[in-house]
Amino acid sequence: MANFKVPTRAEVSETNQAIFDKLKGALGFVPNLYAYYAKNETALGDYLDLQNRKTTLNNKEKEIINLVVSQSNGCRYCQSAHTVLGKMNGFSEDQILEIRGGSATFDSKLDALAKFTLSAAENKGRPSQVTKDAFFEVGYSEANLIDVVILIGDKTISNYIHNLTGFEIDFPLAKELETVAG
C-alpha cells in the first residue's frame, strides 16, 4: 500500500515555496491539501488560481457547494476544512450538517442551491428538472449555473486528491453525517 506524504517547504520547488510563504502569511499555516498539490510543479498555483477566480456567488453560497460536494464525494478532509470555513461564514454546526445532507431549509434560496448542487453532482451534470427549475425560480441565473458547475469541479478535484491519498487531516475533524435508513 502506498504511503502518501505531504511535502515540507524544503521539499518543494522555489516557486511553490513562495506560494507556501504567502499561504502561511494569509492563513497562519499551509493546509496539507495545498502542500500536497506542490508535489507537482504547477498544480498548486493553478488550483489556487481556480479557487480564487471571480465568481457571481457569495461566500455563503460557495460554502454550500463545497459542503454538499465534499459530502457527496465522501471527502473527510474537505468536509472538515469546509465545516471550519462554513462557521467562519456564519453557518451553525446544525446548519452545516443539514447542508452536507443536501438541503438548507433555514433559507429558501440556499436550499434551492444545495438541492441543485447535490442533484447536479450526483447525476454528473444532469440534475432533476425539479431542482433545476427551483434553482432558477429563486433568482439564480445562467451565469450562476456556470459558477456552480465550476465550483463543483473545483471541489471534486480536491476531494479526489484526498480520497486517493488519505494524507492527514489538519483541521478539526467534522462530525460524521448521520444517515436515515429508508
ChimeraX attribute file (.defattr): number of C-alpha atoms within 10 A of each C-alpha:
attribute: neighborCount
match mode: 1-to-1
recipient: residues
	/A:1	3
	/A:2	5
	/A:3	8
	/A:4	13
	/A:5	14
	/A:6	19
	/A:7	15
	/A:8	15
	/A:9	17
	/A:10	9
	/A:11	12
	/A:12	19
	/A:13	15
	/A:14	12
	/A:15	13
	/A:16	24
	/A:17	17
	/A:18	13
	/A:19	20
	/A:20	22
	/A:21	15
	/A:22	14
	/A:23	16
	/A:24	13
	/A:25	11
	/A:26	10
	/A:27	10
	/A:28	10
	/A:29	13
	/A:30	20
	/A:31	17
	/A:32	20
	/A:33	21
	/A:34	21
	/A:35	22
	/A:36	22
	/A:37	22
	/A:38	25
	/A:39	18
	/A:40	13
	/A:41	14
	/A:42	13
	/A:43	15
	/A:44	21
	/A:45	17
	/A:46	12
	/A:47	15
	/A:48	14
	/A:49	11
	/A:50	14
	/A:51	14
	/A:52	9
	/A:53	8
	/A:54	9
	/A:55	16
	/A:56	15
	/A:57	16
	/A:58	8
	/A:59	15
	/A:60	17
	/A:61	17
	/A:62	18
	/A:63	23
	/A:64	27
	/A:65	29
	/A:66	30
	/A:67	31
	/A:68	31
	/A:69	30
	/A:70	25
	/A:71	22
	/A:72	20
	/A:73	18
	/A:74	15
	/A:75	22
	/A:76	20
	/A:77	26
	/A:78	27
	/A:79	31
	/A:80	21
	/A:81	21
	/A:82	24
	/A:83	26
	/A:84	18
	/A:85	17
	/A:86	25
	/A:87	15
	/A:88	12
	/A:89	14
	/A:90	12
	/A:91	18
	/A:92	13
	/A:93	15
	/A:94	9
	/A:95	17
	/A:96	27
	/A:97	23
	/A:98	19
	/A:99	28
	/A:100	25
	/A:101	20
	/A:102	25
	/A:103	24
	/A:104	21
	/A:105	14
	/A:106	11
	/A:107	10
	/A:108	14
	/A:109	18
	/A:110	20
	/A:111	21
	/A:112	26
	/A:113	31
	/A:114	30
	/A:115	26
	/A:116	30
	/A:117	31
	/A:118	28
	/A:119	22
	/A:120	20
	/A:121	21
	/A:122	14
	/A:123	11
	/A:124	9
	/A:125	14
	/A:126	12
	/A:127	18
	/A:128	14
	/A:129	11
	/A:130	12
	/A:131	19
	/A:132	20
	/A:133	14
	/A:134	19
	/A:135	25
	/A:136	17
	/A:137	12
	/A:138	14
	/A:139	10
	/A:140	18
	/A:141	13
	/A:142	10
	/A:143	11
	/A:144	17
	/A:145	19
	/A:146	13
	/A:147	18
	/A:148	23
	/A:149	16
	/A:150	15
	/A:151	22
	/A:152	22
	/A:153	15
	/A:154	17
	/A:155	22
	/A:156	20
	/A:157	13
	/A:158	19
	/A:159	24
	/A:160	15
	/A:161	17
	/A:162	22
	/A:163	16
	/A:164	11
	/A:165	14
	/A:166	15
	/A:167	17
	/A:168	13
	/A:169	16
	/A:170	14
	/A:171	16
	/A:172	12
	/A:173	15
	/A:174	18
	/A:175	13
	/A:176	11
	/A:177	13
	/A:178	8
	/A:179	7
	/A:180	5
	/A:181	4
	/A:182	3
